[in-house]
């Protein structure tokens, strides 16, 4: 019986957050008050989730869209099962269903979240994005700021055939902005996030230099610049010394064209009156101010040194080729999913040598993003070998430009199967992705890292169908659990959840109260136990919610292991 497994342990400090993806409208500013959009919690951008280092973040993600979706926390090196990549970390969340993301050991800094469904790359471009901020437990590990403001940039390309076609800053056109109000003498922290689908920006604050303090959430040694390039998926934090009273344009242009403004916010000193800067006004520092270059970046703290002798080195030649009438974007000549994964071993230092060879009328940028890891930029003058800047996304410049060839190193310290891909939506959906696989079985549960839905915790994983019809009254489906072949799985259900969940080492965490045994089935040789079901054809069941876990037998100490939580909503 579960009640005799062990005495409960004290629960870790946790923050619980509910995030709902739904179809609705967004007010983009005057003239566009009700543009069709898909949003998180009804807002564009979605809500900012803010936690403190050391806290466990639980995000109950509910899908109220008309199609399946999934949630990826960009830049956070999470356990593989929580990475939010369909067909790799977990199945997608079907229409009307939910999934509980548990995010431990979060890195400090500015991050963001968005969908990552293999079948619906365009969901990001529909408005589904939000910001995650993790504050350091010790405030002394962050620069001092009086005002803290997130700036999310996005290209709005009429995803639903609406009237507005352009660029947004915090979900608004230039005409829809609210001023960021500061006092003379204050320090303003701006957290820039590029959530666009296909646009790389340059940003600048008229009348003020910016001191870069963080790159992709990681603290760097301060660098003063006039303007900041920010590729798709990148984040930069800057500090502005508010010592020039007035009303100023916070301006964004295109990386390809700094001399034109595409959207702007406003920074206004308290007590200052007068007209706002025109929406087409181009500040001098946007057009020609000193531009941040990766070569200027150095980690604030020492990092694992760059080594001339990594354990493995992989080339990543970014290319393109025609396939019939379609343009494929490739890595080493292969377009996803027809790729050969890179295979690494736990603890290795791995190097990737990137080279941009793409050209179509004009050469293209590629913002390359590695899931599950931070990497170190090689060859920066400021960072050298001991303070190389750490990032999770690197903008590979156009063919023939400085930065078209770059190398990165990372420590293989997060077992599983991971994506490495271009974050330009068009390039990604047309093949510019590959896989990074870990050899071995890190958690010792008999399931190889590359196949394990939870590669760092020895426990079963319960999954529900991806087909929304399986949740309707009269629906047919199967509950499945991944676990050790030859063992057995007991499916457990309850009307109620434990509040809070109860850690029960070494068995796992108990999420259910007043639980009921549903069935016990053997785990097949492929590592899957299945429990087929047919729901009663009773419309009164709609809205009925069941909390579920499974318990797997094992030869590991204690004899049983519990799965993570899974809900089942009859729709």
LOTOR-685111 format. One record per residue: residue in three letters; x negated, y, z negated of N, C-alpha, C in turn. Coordinates in steps of 0.001 Angstrom, whole numbers, plus 500000, padded with zeros to 6 digits. Layout:
LOTOR-685111
ALAXYZXYZXYZ/...
//
This chain:
LOTOR-685111
UNK499163498802500000500000500000500000499124501254500000/UNK499551502281500712498750503489500799498532504139499443/UNK499517504036498558499398504738497293498251504203496451/UNK497739503014496766496660502436495980495300502569496651/UNK495241503302497742493983503376498481492894504067497688/UNK493177505209497133492159505968496402492830507133495714/UNK492141507687494743492622508917494123492431510067495099/UNK493399510966495235493240512098496146492041512960495765/UNK491385513498496795490310514463496592490891515861496701/UNK490178516832496197490628518212496330490621518615497795/UNK491709519221498243491800519642499635490864520817499897/UNK490248520815501076489408521940501490490280523171501684/UNK489722524339501390490430525586501654490841525627503118/UNK492136525813503371492650525728504734493516526938505047/UNK493484527321506324494370528347506858495288527657507855/UNK496599527812507687497585527193508570498191528252509472/UNK498258527934510759498739528906511743499595528156512755/UNK500740528722513095501604528145514125501490528970515400/UNK501216528295516498501040528951517794502003528305518780/UNK502858529123519391503879528618520299503688529188521692/UNK503543528308522670503483528723524066504896528696524634/UNK505324529818525228506695529900525735506753530842526924/UNK507789530682527709508041531558528839508825532767528367/UNK508458533941528877509155535144528438508760536324529298/UNK508684537482528681508310538700529389507257539450528591/UNK506572540352529280505574541203528639505758542625529141/UNK505542543575528241505581544993528586504157545417528929/UNK503888545626530225502544545988530665502307547491530655/UNK503331548265530281503192549712530259504283550361531079/UNK504313551701531113505359552420531845505507551922533278/UNK506735551641533652507031551140534983507066549626535064/UNK506521548954534049506467547492534073506831546942532693/UNK508067547239532235508413546893530850508791545435530638/UNK509079544709531691509585543341531501509047542405532574/UNK507717542385532702507096541471533650507165540035533118/UNK507510539098533971507542537693533576506146537238533183/UNK506066536555532062504765536092531570504973534844530727/UNK503922534069530583503861533005529606502957533498528489/UNK503396533343527259502669533958526154502558533010524969/UNK501628533338524091501529532703522782502220533609521762/UNK503184533040521056503935533769520016504550535054520542/UNK504886535068521830505639536168522405504868537431522681/UNK503533537400522584502769538630522787501685538419523835/UNK501259539505524431500193539515525429499194540609525060/UNK497934540254524728497438538900524497498192538228523352/UNK497922536924523179498494536217522056497943536739520750/UNK498400536203519637497968536705518334496483536472518114/UNK495892537344517320494522537124516874494557536254515627/UNK493858535127515686493729534239514536492427534601513837/UNK492511534893512546491318535344511824491132534511510556/UNK489964533918510426489644533091509267488245533458508791/UNK487855532872507666486536533096507093485708531830507200/UNK484450531991507481483516530875507555483697529943506358/UNK483751528640506622483934527658505566485363527206505396/UNK486319527946505954487710527527505883488038526556507014/UNK488906525614506714489457524724507732490646525426508367/UNK490658525510509690491768526122510397492654525022510979/UNK493924525030510585494911524114511167495859524929512030/UNK495888524614513322496776525307514259497829524313514736/UNK499068524547514339500176523727514820500637524326516142/UNK500298523629517207500536524150518556501815523550519117/UNK502777524417519475504076523995519985504218524414521445/UNK504630523467522269504765523727523687506231523906524064/UNK506632525157524336507987525457524785507996525872526257/UNK506941525526526969506882525814528396507685524777529178/UNK507808525002530479508507524055531349507571522969531873/UNK506307522974531450505334521976531891504385521676530747/UNK503606520616530913502657520259529863501551521294529766/UNK500880521313528623499769522236528414498864521663527330/UNK497802522370527037496841521956526024496098523214525581/UNK495369523153524489494763524355523916493272524144523695/UNK492470525040524259491009524990524133490522526228523397/UNK489687526018522367489104527125521609487707527383522164/UNK487651528311523087486467528560523907485291529026523061/UNK484190528292523156482942528686522500482699528020521168/UNK483731527482520534483547526809519255483103525363519488/UNK481955524947518946481495523560519113482235522618518172/UNK483472522326518516484361521533517681484113520041517874/UNK484640519200516985484641517764517263485368517488518572/UNK484904516478519297485404516237520638486906516099520737/UNK487543515468519751488979515266519817489784516540519729/UNK489177517633519298489876518908519135489476519930520201/UNK488757519492521235488256520445522225489345520935523165/UNK490425520199523306491537520675524124491282520617525606/UNK490715519499526077490557519275527510491303518011527872/UNK492350518169528698493201517034529011492400515922529674/UNK492785514694529349492173513469529869490778513230529325/UNK490293514110528443488973513913527845489083513881526326/UNK489592514969525721489632515017524263490936514461523704/UNK492048514758524308493356514257523907494277514344525126/UNK495386513598525133496383513831526181496956515240526079/UNK497569515681527171498235516984527143499421516941526206/UNK499898518129525821501087518261524984502283518421525920/UNK503164517425525910504309517440526817505268518570526462/UNK506112518912527408507142519928527183507983519558525964/UNK508122520511525042508935520293523857508214519616522706/UNK506912519310522876506178518599521836505169519519521153/UNK504437518973520184503474519767519426502250518929519113/UNK501179519605518744499941518934518349499293519761517247/UNK498724519065516264498061519740515158496554519739515393/UNK496015520918515703494570521069515857493958521342514481/UNK492957520563514122492215520783512886490787521162513255/UNK490408522384512887489155522979513336488245523211512132/UNK487312522284511871486404522438510734485107523121511152/UNK484382523623510165483004524110510373482919525138511502/UNK483826526081511489483855527086512558482648528009512471/UNK482102528336513641480993529284513724481531530707513636/UNK480763531581513011481200532967512879481119533690514219/UNK481945534730514345481890535565515536483227535666516237/UNK483176536165517469484353536415518289484497535324519340/UNK485651534677519346485941533595520289487337533816520863/UNK487774532910521724489130533042522240489687531666522557/UNK490994531602522794491638530336523097492531530494524315/UNK492698529388525036493456529400526282493750527967526701/UNK494637527747527685494915526389528142493730525820528907/UNK493690524480528997492646523817529797493201522517530362/UNK494394522616530948495042521448531529494471521159532905/UNK494112519907533138493543519531534433494540519750535567/UNK495839519700535256496860519841536296497373521265536460/UNK497015522160535526497603523502535543496540524543535199/UNK495533524649536034494481525642535788495040527059535777/UNK496182527283536448496709528635536572497409529136535311/UNK497537528299534276498228528760533067497503529926532401/UNK496170529920532439495419531046531870495817532346532542/UNK496034532300533838496348533512534590497795533945534407/UNK498555533182533620499957533516533386500179534268532082/UNK499099534512531336499202535272530093498860534493528846/UNK498462533239528989498201532404527818496746532541527370/UNK496513533506526502495192533668525905495322534482524622/UNK494410534236523707494373534962522443492972534906521873/UNK492758535577520755491428535755520180491331535046518838/UNK490197534413518609489859533803517320488647534532516760/UNK488773535070515546487663535743514873487346534976513601/UNK486074534635513430485615533956512223484638534889511515/UNK485045535402510371484203536307509597483207535509508765/UNK481986536012508609481010535299507775481444535295506315/UNK481136534193505612481463534113504187480708535168503399/UNK479509535488503832478711536544503213478796537784504091/UNK479512538821503685479657540017504538478327540640504936/UNK477271540387504162475971540950504504475424540382505806/UNK476005539288506290475553538683507543476200539312508764/UNK476977540354508562477589541080509668477186542545509588/UNK477099543240510726476847544673510670478026545410510044/UNK477752546538509429478789547324508770479601548087509815/UNK480928548048509681481806548805510569483006549301509779/UNK483496550477510150484669551053509490485964550698510221/UNK485889550586511543487050550247512376486656549056513232/UNK487522548043513265487245546797513984488352546603515012/UNK488007546629516301489020546592517358488627545569518420/UNK489554544684518746489345543715519824489816544312521142/UNK489022544092522192489345544581523537489353543380524476/UNK490543542981524942490670541826525830490963542327527239/UNK490113541941528177490262542333529575490834541176530384/UNK491711541524531341492366540481532132492738541042533495/UNK492627540184534513493152540541535834494543539956535968/UNK495516540805536240496914540380536350497268540328537832/UNK497337539125538357497448538941539800498846538495540200/UNK499851539115539593501248538805539887501502537300539840/UNK501230536661538705501379535203538655502803534727538910/UNK503801535577538656505196535179538875505878536094539893/UNK505080536719540740505644537571541770506188538882541264/UNK505662539381540153506150540627539577505673541842540330/UNK505936542997539758505634544258540438504205544725540197/UNK503628544367539028502312544903538682501228543974539200/UNK500238544579539829499086543820540326497855544657540041/UNK497075544243539040495921545040538664495234544447537455/UNK494736545320536581493938544878535445494546545402534153/UNK494387544602533110494970544914531814493890545010530752/UNK494113545906529800493294546007528605494232545807527427/UNK494007544749526669494903544363525578496355544256526040/UNK496523543666527226497861543387527734498593544563528326/UNK497914545706528507498575546911529015497781547497530175/UNK498509548166531065497858548979532087497279550229531438/UNK496564551011532216495993552252531678497078553164531117/UNK498241553182531781499316554072531349499976553602530063/UNK499776552342529677500450551813528509499600551740527257/UNK498435552360527275497502552232526154497919553057524936/UNK497525552559523773497576553331522531496149553678522137/UNK495949554858521599494593555303521282494026554514520104/UNK492723554254520177491961553771519034491501555012518283/UNK492006555217517077491750556455516342490590556247515379/UNK489619557165515434488449557091514556488231558443513893/UNK487480558415512802487075559629512109485612559923512441/UNK485227561193512510483811561502512704482957560844511621/UNK481863560249512036480963559587511104481244558109510902/UNK482379557638511404482671556220511254481886555376512261/UNK481792554083511944481202553106512862482330552228513398/UNK482452552208514710483511551483515406482939550187515986/UNK483536549071515602483143547788516181484153547414517262/UNK483651547200518469484475546763519584484090545328519929/UNK485087544460519953484865543051520306485448542833521709/UNK484584542789522710485022542634524092485163541155524443/UNK486296540810525049486567539447525513487019539534526968/UNK486371538788527855486820538729529246487669537476529423/UNK488997537667529451489934536559529609490475536477531031/UNK489795537105531973490276537136533350490145535764534011/UNK490863535614535106490786534384535881489664534440536906/UNK489433535629537489488473535691538596487679536991538647/UNK487626537761537549487017539086537606485926539252536556/UNK484781539780536982483687540153536082483681541670535966/UNK483587542159534728483739543589534471482430544228534023/UNK482422545556534090481461546401533382482289547356532525/UNK481910547512531254482660548387530360481717549434529759/UNK482284550606529465481517551692528860482470552606528106/UNK481962553249527067482723554256526328482130555614526651/UNK482895556451527301482432557771527708481912558549526490/UNK480775559207526655480237560066525611479523559343524496/UNK479366558030524587478786557263523497477954556088524034/UNK476756555910523534476057554640523773476692553544522908/UNK476414552305523258476916551158522489475725550324522036/UNK475777549858520798474741548978520270475280547556520240/UNK474731546709521087475177545319521179474679544569519945/UNK475607543887519248475250543147518035475511541648518142/UNK476375541242519064476719539833519210476931539503520684/UNK476501538321521072476754537786522403477413536423522240/UNK478617536273522781479393535031522642479515534604521183/UNK479718535570520310479916535289518895478647535191518082/UNK477487535067518747476227534860518042475520536205517842/UNK475055536446516626474438537736516334473095537858517041/UNK472866539031517618471610539327518307470974540557517679/UNK469697540725517937469010541928517468469571543133518225/UNK469811544248517545470529545365518168469862545857519448/UNK470704546084520456470255546604521749471172547753522137/UNK470611548926522395471409550089522769471504550159524292/UNK472756550247524803472983550303526247474033551363526541/UNK474081551736527811475114552656528248476358551945528732/UNK476175550733529272477299549976529819477014548490529645/UNK478085547726529733478004546317529367478650545469530453/UNK477894544578531112478522543630532035479080542459531239/UNK480233541961531628480840540857530894481522539916531875/UNK480920538743532022481456537743532935482674537060532340/UNK483395536352533180484580535619532743484198534659531620/UNK484924534729530510484681533843529374483676534372528373/UNK482898535397528741481906535947527814482571536869526802/UNK481872537040525671482274538021524649481039538780524188/UNK481232540060523943480182540893523354480802541765522273/UNK480110541857521133480482542805520090479489543955520119/UNK480004545169519971479137546341519941479548547228518778/UNK478598548042518325478866549087517328478694550441518012/UNK479656551324517764479601552688518284479550553645517092/UNK478559554515517055478498555571516045479370556730516515/UNK480413556998515767481408557988516176480929559386515748/UNK480071559964516553479457561256516227479651562285517334/UNK480661562092518171480886562999519293482394563235519435/UNK482977564092518567484436564248518549485011564620519908/UNK486173564055520172486868564310521426487846563195521704/UNK488297563124522939489182562062523415488473561430524603/UNK488153560149524485487199559522525395487779558287526079/UNK487336558084527298487772556922528071486942555694527709/UNK487617554610527348486981553301527209487240552591528528/UNK486257552648529406486482552399530827485945551044531262/UNK486687550399532156486259549127532743486274549251534261/UNK485153548861534860485054548757536303484666547340536684/UNK484494547104537947484095545791538429482580545679538446/UNK482072544506538142480631544301538206480111544568539612/UNK480940544278540617480525544518541998480609545991542390/UNK481326546794541580481529548192541943481731549013540679/UNK480654549530540146480702550306538910481244551715539113/UNK481377552132540340481761553521540606483268553708540710/UNK484041552670540435485501552784540437486042552186539145/UNK487034552848538562487634552375537322488860551530537651/UNK489019550379536937490183549524537196491181549539536043/UNK490724549826534827491619549991533688490843550702532596/UNK491550551457531750490851552135530670491732552229529427/UNK491062552171528280491687552504527011491247553894526601/UNK491584554278525365491246555616524887490766555520523443/UNK489642556181523168489171556364521794489368557837521453/UNK490134558099520416490496559473520059490074559760518620/UNK489309560802518444488938561241517098490146561882516428/UNK490316561583515149491438562132514399491421563661514455/UNK492587564238514716492710565693514775492449566280516136/UNK491907565491517061491649565990518416492928565950519228/UNK493184567027519946494385567114520775493981567430522199/UNK494929567254523094494659567546524491494990566341525349/UNK494849566499526644495200565398527553494202564241527436/UNK494692563068527707493824561889527765493032561895529072/UNK491913561201529103491170561090530365492040560465531447/UNK491918560948532652492713560419533760492414558944533965/UNK493418558242534459493279556798534640492292556438535728/UNK491911557403536558490911557119537605489570557801537333/UNK489432558391536161488179559073535819487088558038535537/UNK485936558216536166484820557280536022483729557933535177/UNK483547557520533928482483558090533104481106557840533719/UNK480183558750533447478849558629534026478161557351533575/UNK478360556963532303477653555756531851478261554482532435/UNK479548554523532827480112553361533514479452553197534879/UNK479289554305535579478761554252536943477258554001536982/UNK476514554576536021475053554525536171474303554385534858/UNK475002554162533747474311554009532473473488552737532415/UNK472512552721531511471673551535531338472541550323531080/UNK472377549287531895473216548101531850472519547005531049/UNK473273546370530144472699545254529398472247544165530360/UNK471084543613530074470556542479530827470226541373529826/UNK470410540119530233470082539013529330468652539124528812/UNK467775539690529605466368539791529220466183540623527957/UNK467174541483527628467085542343526446467530541636525172/UNK468130540454525294468768539814524152467806538919523381/UNK467893538995522067467135538122521168468037537752519999/UNK467992536499519594468782536076518444468363536844517200/UNK469343537179516363469061537896515122468246537035514170/UNK468539535726514176467815534776513334467022533814514212/UNK465981533195513662465240532193514445466150531045514859/UNK465875530487516025466647529359516541465690528199516812/UNK466240527048517131465402525936517575464544526424518732/UNK463235526345518628462382526963519653462583526349521038/UNK462487527191522029462416526709523413461169525842523547/UNK461336524695524166460197523788524320459872523582525785/UNK458583523477526120458213523174527502458407521705527844/UNK458730520892526841458860519447527072460193518943526528/UNK461320519376527122462611518850526669462688517349526924/UNK463568516701526192463736515259526380464310514919527746/UNK465218515784528219465803515566529545466030516918530214/UNK465895516937531531466175518130532320467075517742533484/UNK468162518495533640469109518236534720469182519455535632/UNK469064519265536943469320520378537859470821520598537992/UNK471216521840538190472617522183538447472637523177539606/UNK472670522644540812472695523471542016474157523803542313/UNK474492525073542253475865525524542453476082525795543932/UNK476951525012544552477111525097546000478560525076546419/UNK478770524956547713480103524936548290480060524122549569/UNK481202523563549927481294522809551169482753522708551564/UNK482986522552552857484346522420553351484786520963553257/UNK486041520769552874486663519451552888487985519610553631/UNK487970519289554923489124519593555751489300521086555850/UNK490455521583555427490719523019555450490440523678554105/UNK489953522900553141489759523420551793488283523642551491/UNK488018524708550730486668524975550267486483524319548900/UNK485490523450548794485136522857547519483941523599546940/UNK483949523765545622482809524336544914482173523209544113/UNK480880523067544243480214521851543794479071522135542826/UNK478724521108542063477501521082541273476694519891541768/UNK475513520165542278474658519127542874475390518379543982/UNK476181519103544768476852518538545925478101517756545626/UNK478510517655544344479678516869543962480759517771543389/UNK482001517471543747483158518215543251483934517339542275/UNK484277517918541124485027517191540100486388516749540650/UNK486841515532540351486317514582539361485303513583539907/UNK484918513736541158484002512769541770482552513133541456/UNK482211513067540161480887513471539705480236512320538952/UNK478919512361538877478154511420538059477761512140536775/UNK478285511699535622477994512425534379476506512434534039/UNK476085513504533382474755513539532781474823512764531471/UNK473907511869531246473918511030530047472807511478529104/UNK473171511805527854472202512266526871472306511407525617/UNK471296511505524784471248510793523519471289511787522367/UNK471919511364521273472022512205520089470638512703519660/UNK470536514030519404469313514624518898468356515118519951/UNK468611514830521213467694515261522271467778516770522514/UNK466680517339522978466674518695523533466884518542525030/UNK467951519171525535468352519007526925468235520351527636/UNK467711520322528834467566521532529650468401521397530912/UNK469048522494531305469780522555532566469196523706533377/UNK468769523408534586468211524406535498469278524770536522/UNK469779525995536429470876526457537282470346527238538470/UNK470911526967539643470529527679540858471774527937541689/UNK472029529193542014473213529582542780472872529614544265/UNK473550528763545040473343528751546496474628529087547248/UNK475685529487546531476966529722547199476939531033547970/UNK477646531018549101477731532227549913478958532118550804/UNK479836533088550720481027533112551564481356534565551886/UNK480793535072552973480920536484553286479966537295552434/UNK480074537122551128479093537667550204478882536624549111/UNK477708536609548553477416535580547563478263535797546315/UNK478435534724545531479392534715544432478709534563543085/UNK479345535120542059478921534907540681479556533614540150/UNK478878533000539172479426531806538543479207531878537029/UNK480277532099536261480160532085534796480216530636534300/UNK479080530068533949479000528649533615479154528455532108/UNK480094527586531746480486527382530347480277525926529958/UNK479596525712528821479365524373528289480263524164527078/UNK481075523129527117481941522807525986481135522125524880/UNK481545522376523643481045521616522510479669521980522007/UNK479006522967522599477626523267522241477340524763522421/UNK476377525247521674475719526510521979474419526184522705/UNK474070527011523680472789526807524355471908528034524193/UNK470633527841524439469640528901524297469186529349525689/UNK469267530657525958468800531188527238467275531185527261/UNK466718530628528316465270530547528429464718531763529169/UNK463519532141528793462775533125529562463142534569529312/UNK463874534888528238464168536294527977462957536945527315/UNK462649538164527727461490538879527184461673539149525696/UNK462880539587525318463110539939523919463145538703523027/UNK463761537627523501463947536453522659462759535513522615/UNK462033535455523706460881534558523747461292533119523492/UNK460466532399522748460745530992522476461386530756521120/UNK461187531664520166461677531426518799462979532159518482/UNK463334533165519278464563533928519055465386534015520336/UNK465352532945521109466143532918522341467611533160522018/UNK468292534016522776469709534263522503470532533002522727/UNK471494532781521828472380531623521951473723532070522530/UNK474221531302523477475492531617524116476229530313524415/UNK477458530454524927478183529292525428478610529475526872/UNK478451530709527389478790531027528774477689531906529337/UNK477217531576530533476158532372531146476591532731532560/UNK476465534004532906476861534479534226475680534339535183/UNK475794533401536095474755533198537107475020534177538243/UNK474033534997538514474214536089539475474224535581540912/UNK474533536489541793474643536158543211473318535665543791/UNK473455534833544783472293534314545484471383535460545931/UNK470109535342545630469142536356546023468938537455545004/UNK469793537528543973469641538525542926468845537948541760/UNK468193538812540968467648538322539692468776537715538853/UNK468537536572538284469568535899537509470348534867538291/UNK470018534683539570470669533630540357470120532259539993/UNK468934532240539405468326531001538908468020531193537429/UNK468629530374536577468406530481535147468341529092534545/UNK467659528995533404467575527731532686468064527917531254/UNK468691526882530744469185526890529365468740525606528679/UNK468606525658527357468338524467526567469352524387525432/UNK469714523158525078470589522956523926470205521665523232/UNK470614521577521985470389520380521204471624519494521296/UNK471438518245521665472547517301521791472963516856520389/UNK473839517632519765474197517408518368475694517256518147/UNK476458516990519217477907516884519091478398515761519999/UNK478438514518519492478745513367520353480113513459521013/UNK480202512866522191481474512812522897481266512904524385/UNK482290513356525064482265513651526502482676515103526663/UNK481871515869527411482054517317527461482036517823528893/UNK482740518927529102482741519592530398481656520656530469/UNK481068520792531650480219521930532010480787522448533320/UNK481238523706533335481988524155534505481895525659534685/UNK482244526081535897482402527499536201483739527957535644/UNK483765529145535026485006529647534435485785530549535378/UNK485300530739536596486121531367537626487213530357537989/UNK488479530744537821489564529791537976489564529131539347/UNK489328529905540411489350529340541750488225528333541929/UNK487024528659541435485894527745541571486116526482540756/UNK486656526649539529486888525502538650487929524557539240/UNK489055525087539693490126524226540176489768523583541512/UNK488743524093542163488282523503543416486966522761543264/UNK486664522322542016485631521310541874484385521642541118/UNK484136522915540717482853523248540106482854522896538619/UNK482912521598538344482861521054536995482080519741537037/UNK481405519453535943480780518146535801480888517733534335/UNK480376516530534023480529515955532693479186515727532033/UNK479171515912530724478027515594529875478469514494528919/UNK477851513335529024478235512179528215477144511836527211/UNK477571511428526019476641510943525000476629509416525022/UNK475457508841524943475339507405524770475667507039523322/UNK475869505743523069475992505265521703477377505426521104/UNK477431505226519787478672505243519004478367505945517685/UNK478504507267517665478027508078516539478726507738515231/UNK480027507438515272480754507202514020480796505720513638/UNK480182504860514455480073503451514100481385502703514042/UNK482366503151514819483664502477514772483857501480515912/UNK482797501245516694482883500273517769483435500819519066/UNK483772502108519112484277502730520326483204503674520867/UNK482712503479522086481624504318522607481993505796522583/UNK480987506637522384481218508085522313482009508615523496/UNK481701508136524707482318508720525903483794508385526017/UNK484253507340525303485655506941525378486425507275524113/UNK485722507628523043486334507815521738487082509138521682/UNK488379509092521365489169510313521238488833511088519978/UNK488077510473519075487561511160517890486162510606517622/UNK485152511095518348483835510453518324483019510693517067/UNK483451511583516177482643511851514984483294511358513701/UNK484512510830513783485183510292512601485647508873512900/UNK485234507915512054485621506518512254487061506333511810/UNK487972506432512746489385506268512436490184506111513703/UNK491368505525513596492225505385514774492776506735515213/UNK493220506806516455493827508019517004495176507647517601/UNK496217508296517120497586508076517588497914509081518681/UNK498498508595519783498927509492520858500354509160521261/UNK501041510176521761502415510027522229502425510244523736/UNK503510509889524426503528510010525890503330511441526379/UNK502854511534527617502731512831528274503991513192529061/UNK504858512221529297506078512418530080507182512961529179/UNK507702514161529448508744514717528575510016513883528552/UNK510265513075529601511462512235529615511432511196528507/UNK510243510863528022510118509853526971510588510369525613/UNK510909511658525509511345512235524239512826512597524242/UNK513518512338525336514931512668525438515773511509524894/UNK516965511774524391517852510669523982518008509670525123/UNK517806508401524814517824507362525826516483507169526521/UNK515490507955526154514185507891526799513420506621526446/UNK512550506231527363511715505049527197510260505481527197/UNK509487504999526242508074505344526176507328504389525282/UNK506132504760524934505312503927524051504401504813523225/UNK504320504517521936503299505103521086502037504269521254/UNK500899504913521336499646504179521483498648504644520434/UNK497748503759520089496696504086519142495390503497519645/UNK494355504299519633493014503829519987492306503375518717/UNK491779502136518738491069501635517578490245500413517967/UNK489634499808516982488706498706517202489418497462517724/UNK488946496920518852489548495688519366489507494580518316/UNK490605493815518246490691492723517297491273493100515952/UNK491395494379515678492013494823514432493517495020514651/UNK494207495503513647495642495752513773495941497204513440/UNK497050497679513968497511499053513752498917499012513173/UNK499117499738512093500444499914511509500926501329511801/UNK502068501409512470502662502702512792503518503159511608/UNK503254504382511129503921504936509957504705506181510366/UNK505913506317509836506733507484510168507327508057508886/UNK507716509325508977508321509986507829509142511163508313/UNK510116511546507524510860512772507786510127513979507230/UNK509125513717506393508487514812505671506970514728505800/UNK506347515888505751504897515967505740504401516308504337/UNK503244515766503994502619516154502738502180517606502834/UNK502398518376501794502048519791501817501318520164500521/UNK499989520278500586499135520153501764498789518693502034/UNK498183518392503208497685517043503456496681516631502377/UNK496602515333502133495801514835501016494578514076501541/UNK493366514613501379492171513852501754492023512622500857/UNK491714511478501471491588510231500717490359509472501237/UNK489177509980500890487948509336501353487851507922500788/UNK487357506953501579486872507089502957487945506812503997/UNK489213506779503561490275506275504429490757507292505462/UNK490541508565505201491060509612506069491907510572505272/UNK492838511216505938493732512183505296495170511713505441/UNK495919511752504347497328511377504365498156512624504643/UNK498916512587505752499742513723506163501226513498505896/UNK501612512284505500503019511942505360503397511776503899/UNK504655512072503606505219511723502311506497510929502562/UNK506888510088501612508071509237501783507985508460503097/UNK506857507807503309506612507174504599507301505822504715/UNK507488505403505984508108504124506321507229503376507312/UNK507058502064507065506361501213508027507273501023509242/UNK506784501350510443507564501156511665507279499798512288/UNK505988499486512443505594498211513043504104498033512867/UNK503655496788512904502235496459512930501957495646514186/UNK500981496109514978500671495442516244499168495271516364/UNK498705494264517134497272494047517306496667495052518278/UNK495375495302518083494635496148519016494065495245520105/UNK494365495557521344493928494738522474492438494909522731/UNK491932494127523646490507494163523969490047495474524564/UNK490995496259525111490629497570525652490642498661524597/UNK490857498273523311490841499237522226492125500017522072/UNK493223499506522584494502500216522516495569499303521910/UNK496306499815520946497505499170520421498712499962520895/UNK499746499273521331500897499951521919502184499494521251/UNK503060500447521010504379500156520444505444500755521368/UNK506028499937522263507082500448523159508345500779522368/UNK509091501756522860510329502138522196511369502573523225/UNK512616502496522831513735503069523574514536503915522585/UNK514665505187522846515443506052521961516943505827522171/UNK517732505843521124519183505748521294519695506872522189/UNK520642506531523036521204507519523966522268508355523267/UNK521851509035522226522766509833521404522328511291521459/UNK523089512163522107522674513572522222522526514263520877/UNK523150513713519839523017514321518518521603514193517959/UNK520793513343518587519412513185518128518526514353518564/UNK518985515137519527518170516266519999517849517199518835/UNK516575517557518734516110518387517631515585517592516465/UNK515723516267516521515237515402515453513718515311515536/UNK513041515497514405511570515526514372511055514466513426/UNK510072513705513898509479512633513108507998512943512929/UNK507521512808511703506090512927511419505486511525511453/UNK504302511401512060503747510073512288502237510045512019/UNK501784508884511584500377508507511533500291507018511819/UNK499080506545512040498867505103512051497765504769511054/UNK497817503508510580496793502969509702496181501755510379/UNK494867501771510556494199500671511219493396499833510252/UNK493498498518510387492622497640509612491206497726510175/UNK490200497427509325488818497567509751487903496813508810/UNK486722496496509319485679495921508477484835496998507805/UNK485123498252508080484413499339507431484777499375505942/UNK483953499999505106484238500036503667485645500549503381/UNK486357499879502512487715500254502154488781499464502874/UNK488455498956504081489341498041504777490389498649505665/UNK490682499948505534491660500595506402491211502027506691/UNK491745502587507779491509503985508123492813504600508623/UNK493005505885508301494179506634508716493862507512509921/UNK494835507680510789494673508550511953494993509993511593/UNK494643510930512463495181512289512332496700512296512518/UNK497286513437512221498740513627512282499228513738513722/UNK500451513277513962501106513477515247502608513631515005/UNK503221514620515607504661514813515514505344514245516753/UNK506621513924516614507455513419517711508770514163517642/UNK509063514953518669510273515767518700511245515222519750/UNK512398514797519332513418514357520276514026515596520926/UNK514015515631522231514459516824522958515705516563523774/
//
